[in-house]
Amino acid sequence: MKKRLLFYFCVLLSFNLCAMKAEAGLINPDIPYETVTQQDGITFEVKLKGDEHFNYYVVKDTTDIVVPGENNTWYFGELSKDQTDVVATKEKYQIRQTRSKRLKEKDLEIVTKKINENLQSIQGSRGTALIPEKEQNVLVILLEFENQVFNQDTKEPRDEKGWSDTYFSTKNGYISVANYYTEATGGMIKIKPAKTTQFPEAPGVVKIKLDQKHPNNKLGIDSIVRPSLDCIEKEGYIDFSQYSQKSEDYSKNITLNDLHLVFVVAGGDRGTGSGHTNSILGYKSYSKQVYTSSGFMFENAFMAHGELIYTKDHDKVVGNNSTTSYKSVPSTIGLAAHEFGHELGLKDLYYNSNSRSGGLSDHSLMDRGAYGSRKEVDVDDPTNYIGASPVHLDAYSKMKLGVPVEEVATEKEVDIEDISSKNQKIYKVPVKEDKTGENYYLIENRQGFGFDEGRRDPYNKKRTSTSKGIAIYRINDFYKNVGNVGASVYGEQNVTLIEADEIIKGAPSLEKGTVTGDYAYFKKGQEGLNLFTGDSNPSIKNPDLYPKFMMAVQSELGVKMSVSFIDPTLKHGEFEGVSFTWNETEKILTLGKGSGTTQFNIPKLVEENQIDSKQVQTIVISKPLKLTSAKSLFQNMSALKEIRNIENLDTSKVTDMSLMFSGLSAITTLDLSTFDTSRVTNMAYMFSDLKNLRELDISSFKLAQQKDRIFENIKSLDKIHVNSEFSLRGSAVNSAGVLSNEWTHAEKDIVYSRFAGEYDGSVPGWYERKGISSALEFDEETKTVTVGKGTIGSSFKFKQYEEQLNGAKIHKIKFPDKVQLKNSSTGLFRDLTEVQEIEGLENLDTSKVTDMSLMFSGLSAITTLDLSTFDTSNVTNMAYMFSDLKNLRELDISSFKLAKQKDHIFWNTKSLNKIHVNSEFSLRGEAVNSVGVLSNEWRHVEKDIVYTKFVREYDGSEPGWYERVL
């Protein structure tokens, strides 16, 4: 039983943990000035200010900077040589002493500037890069010294079990670090006590005493961590091997997901006041040299904080004056929860060293919210001490700990539930123009329950209410490795709260350093407090940070609140009974549910709503849309390339479809197989001027009696699906367009030489226009024709296609997929004078071609042709095949068997310098005008072979590449 009451007394061995990096505990900006006394009896008041990167003592009234030394001696401060810290001079501080230059608080701006510059240059992660797992094991080490033991400076002692409960109790309503993280993360983080043996009634806690004096400085305890761990291990209070990695290479490495080290140091914590005889400033260490003599390495280092904090005792009023008294009590969970946030990889979200302004203030545990309390501090109620109710984490920190996040990709309305719900979720809205992914917005529902009731205004002791509603944060992950302290301009830091009540106050409260009030979060009710748009206040004043979606809160306060994410690029409205949405960025017009009047059509809709018709490229009919008239419904929407969900058009009551699709010059495909045309009496000009329409399905149509010029000026139609009721017989030629040409059934051996005049409905189905079945797509910007998979018939010529491009000239032809050429390819590419490249010629199947005459004739801009994959086994005619290729420099016909008829095959091809031929190549006996420069001197590229007159002398014995001798 003695071992329960005694703890191991350790002989200190000195170790230097070099390259120490740390994040200190947040210094409470509301701590009072404290009276200190020099050895000569001089007294003055000092206050600790700053943050993890830079902290200092300032004298009240004079704003002198001082530095504490040994034996309660205070010295004048001065800047370090690199101007990144304050160091002590050799002169003891006296208020009335004359000194040539006293360091003042205003002189410290250069330090904070340099520190911020250094922070902005940090690359890579600080601390751990591991993602925290749900269960986190924690070892709490109570550390005493020869001159400082636990419960020495407080009237409210806490024993080992009390410290175990403070960290690990899961009892409902108990103020513990474990309960805090369970609540604040919605159960994503569970804190568990390490398996210890020293105090059975206090799991997870060990206690040791070192034979040295308390360090009593702001540098922490890094130098005594190793001997402390050795003492614990030697005494057998914990078996570290049960937490080490099991892999062979890292058998003694302990990560954050294995075990956390928490040192609670006897004495005070300077973050809440410096009046204790011995104190440290709580911090999270990132030292890479935290290990035991037996070799266990703690990759996540440790955290430490003081045993005691200062909290408000009472106010004493004497006459018109009042004074505040403070007392020393065991540390509440706020400081511990904050430092444990660092253990899990979270960063500080307060702003800078010298100011209250910026940061998240009372809205996050990782800022001053660590010191939250639910009510005005009550001397008799420890549950209300400062830090007894640390506020919840902000959405960014929750995201880092695994709370579910959904990125908003489309316009929608969602129900956002707060962290108390099993359906908790944070929503992420990207920044419109950000390609780095570093800038975005996070949205959460925050109702201020439980520990989050600790949000309060420390300047107004009567204030107990807090903001509730939808919290919106702007995130800048450029500073993700250092948190808010790395930014030099408010609003550019890692996490910025968007304050709903900026519309009332005129500016963000946090920027000015004042604490936000009841309306920092968004909610429906008071005007303007539910909107975050381009026109609202707050709004996005910096266009580089404009979110892809605006936000509107649609409900009052509640555990579940409805939020609409609205695309700022969209225009919403209603026209003649039909709702619509215009997306200018995507160039999409979406029609909603409705019943269009007889006046409804798209050209009128865009005109009256100031939408440029030439910008509309896609129309989406998202829901069933009833029409009574379809006259001119899409007429002259010349940029329209696609109509999605056209099956949602209910045409059962339509009588007039005249001009319905007329002038849709960019449309290539129309599937109208779901149309009900039973009542339609007028289809005049219905498909006129669809110059690029390639495929049409009207298999459900009963053509109206009035169908004059229904297919007028339809030049590109290659495929049509008709039923037994389709008939254009007797119609004027200008009504039928290309349907008056020769067409073949896609599946049966049926050919109509004049389809419109001959088709009688006896064999319905898909028909193809003779000439080409491959889809052609012309890119106006690159002047490129892309040929789809299919066949090219004997009558098709690219020159004829070019003549339909409204004056545009083809510069390139691409065959990305297999294309079958029918028996004749005569003149296929002829006279395309501006074509510089034909890509994918290897995808042309020429095995059935018999006629290649004039195939490439007149391609005067082509310099290279690789026809090495051509199958010419059935070709009988190659006359003029390569004639007038005035700039052709290189030709590969190594697979060719030249046809018997090859008259003038190379006529007027003057620039050819290189040719690849096979053993079957022969032009011997051909007239000179047939062979062009091939009648000149040529030599083999790889062998010492020269033919003075190539075409007459080459006999096929030495195939390969030949070069013209110039």
C-alpha angles and dihedrals in degrees: 000000000000091000090064090060101038128063131200117277108213130206107227120239115190118240128170115217100200128197091033117181121187148170111217126214117268112269108230106242089207097061112123130244110265129213114239128186127214120217089258091058097256111144132198138156123255136180132197114232137172137054144261094304101043132008133166145166120255126194116233117251095000095055087214115160114233136179125214119231137178123311094022092296119150124204136195110264129228135180118271117246092261090045094234100110146022118252133183123261121212092254119098113231120255121167095220097040115119111235127173093229126013117192108238130196091249088059091065095075090092089057095051090045092054092045091052090049090052091048092051090055094053112118126192130019126314113215121355126353092197120111109239115247122223098258117055121189116214132193114198112204116196105207123199134178137205090260100034129047133168120282090014097122104032138073091210104066124195121202129205093274089050090056091047090052091046090059106027113022113125094183110135111266095006115139102238138137089241093054091045094056093042089054099038095049098037090245095310091121123044118184115213130187117247117245104264134166106199100083113022090188091051108050116194094023131106129172131208137169124215123212093234138080123271109274090231095190142104093249093083133219103295093123093058100041097092097051088046091054091046090054091051092047094045092052090049096236090142137010105227092190091075088065100042125106113270098216117109095239096049103031094145101035115115117198132192089266089056106046141340123213115217119184116198104194120208111246131034137331112230092210089082099034142324101233096106117104090233124022146148132204108249114244149159114242124213096186114152092211104066103129143125128246087251090061106258108148119204103208094188093048112208148281128235138188138168124269094233138045134187117247132175114277105182146312117253117203119202113176108308093340130084131194130194122225123206131198137199117248136163112281116277119222097262097084092041093049091049094051091044087056086062088048087059092049101264120144132223112267100193114110119234144341103258106034142065088213127102128016123081097291110189092356097083142039087226090064130038090311085091087079095052123141127185099227140012104300110272120202092215098045117070089185087072099048117124108282094018090113108034109189123247125273120269119250093261093055091044089053090053089054095052106267105154116267127194120196114222108234102163140023110282147135118243139180110236115201125200127245093272091068126087086226093058113154139164119216122219123205117192123223111254102233099026113117095172097065089226096112123063144121129253123205127195139166109241118184100172100239129154114351090000088073084080090085106111144139109263090197093060112050092188093060114101103152123096138197115273132182137055112354117204123195130188111218127206108183091187083091096039091119096054106025125220095327091075096066124092098194125054111247094030096076125110096269126018124181112225102222114217093202094061084103087065101037098037094228138037110282092214092058090058093045097248120127117251119249135213098310107052091113128065123254140148116263120058110065115269097007093101100054133083104175141127090272100041128090111263092042137150103279093171108069090204088067099045109138119233088236133037117220132226123181108220102186144053123254116304147125085268118042128179118230128183118213106206125193104233090208092061128095116206127198150123129252127186093337098318126103118220143184124205118204106193094183095054092030090230126144111199121197118205134202117306150107111261118219122230087266094057118115135135099245091057092044094055094042096051093044094048095246116149105240090208089063096057107099101156133034118195120196094201099177138021110296120193119209134189094184130025097180110144088349094155100007118159096355085147097178094050110120102167141024109198125203092007086160086077089072109103104208097165092113098038117118101171124054097155114144088359095144099012116143098014090141095168098052115106102174135033124181107191095158091124095055118120106213097166093119099036114119100169127052098151112153089354094147100018120141096012088144097175100037107131104168132031130180113196095150092136095050129118101193114233122242089244105060103136112164090354092155099027115155093004100148106158103046108129103160133038135173114211136172133219092274094057113111137156095166110140094017121129116265091246089060094059105044111182089354086083087067130085114292133179131206110254094225106020134057094252124129129183112194090199103023100187093050098041109035108105102176095255095118110034123185141082118339129191128207111239110250107050140009097175115101115245121209122187121203106206094197097054095025088231127150114207114199116208129216114290141069136312114210131214096262098052120107125179089216090064089050091050090054089062093057096088094251098319117135125220114240100174139019122203129196104188093163138038115288124186117217115211124226096290128046095166111154092356095148097014121150097359088146097180100045107118100174140023108199124198099022086152087071093063113103105210097166093113097043117115100169124051097157114146088358096143098014116142098015088141096169097051115106102174135033124182108192095157091125096052117120106214097166093118099037115118100169127052098151113154089354094146099020120140095013088143097174100036107131103168132031130180113197095150092135095049129119100193114233123243090244106059104137114163090356093155098026114155093358096139106161102054109131104159132038135173113211136172134219092273094057112112136155096164111144095019120131116263092245088060096059106038114187091358086085088068130085114292133176134204112257096221104024135055093252125129128180113198091200103021102194094047097044106034107100101174095257094115109038121181141080118339129190126206113244106234 
